[in-house]
Every structure is written in structure tokens, then in C-alpha cells.
């Protein structure tokens, strides 16, 4: 038992290591550290690139649609945004009259979504 007391006394007599506490004032940032706003800058750059490509594809689609609308003529088969397929009977300023199964229907020109290739989707008789 005396040995245990002597060991405890020896350990308590040893000087304890002093743990340094960080100072209240921050030290100057080292040149290798990046500012805290750099990750946000990267996110904004990715967002800008994404928006650039989105607007570019949208402009290409608008240009394609304008060219298609300018090239429409009587007799073309078109598809409306509602999915109705018809043949153009007449063209006006901002409206188009389509022949849909023998019935003439008037649509806004902006409702035309695509020009259909001639003969596409027509059924042929099998021999």
C-alpha cells in the first residue's frame, strides 16, 4: 500500500503539461489560406455557365420556330401544341386554318409546334 501512495505522490509532483489556449485575437491569415467567400464564388460561376447554355438553347429554339413559321405554306401538314394534326387550308396574319379530318379549324399561328414530314404516319394497305 505504501508503494501505491509513493507512486501517486511522485505523479502529483511531476509538472503537468500546459495546454496552450488559442488567443482571443485571430492571427493574420497565412498566404495559403483561401478566403471564406471562395466556395460561393465557385457556385455562382457554375450557375452563370448553366444560365448561359440554357439561354443559348432557348434562342436557338426560337430561331428554328421563326424559320419554320416563315416557311409554312398551304398544303403543309402540321402538328399543333395540343397534338392535333392537320393540313393548312389558309394562312392569315396571326391565325392558320387547318383542315382536320374534313373539318376546318382556326388556330393561332403560335399554336403550331412543328411541321410534319409528308406521308409520315399515314397507313398503307397491306397486300
Protein Blocks (a to p, Z undefined) as FASTA:
>chain_A
ZZmmmmmmmmmmpccdddddddfbdcdddfkbccfklmmmmmmmmmmmmmmmmmmmmmmm
mmmmmmmmmmgcehiacddfkopacddfbdcfkbccddeehiacdddfklpmbdcdehih
pacddZZ
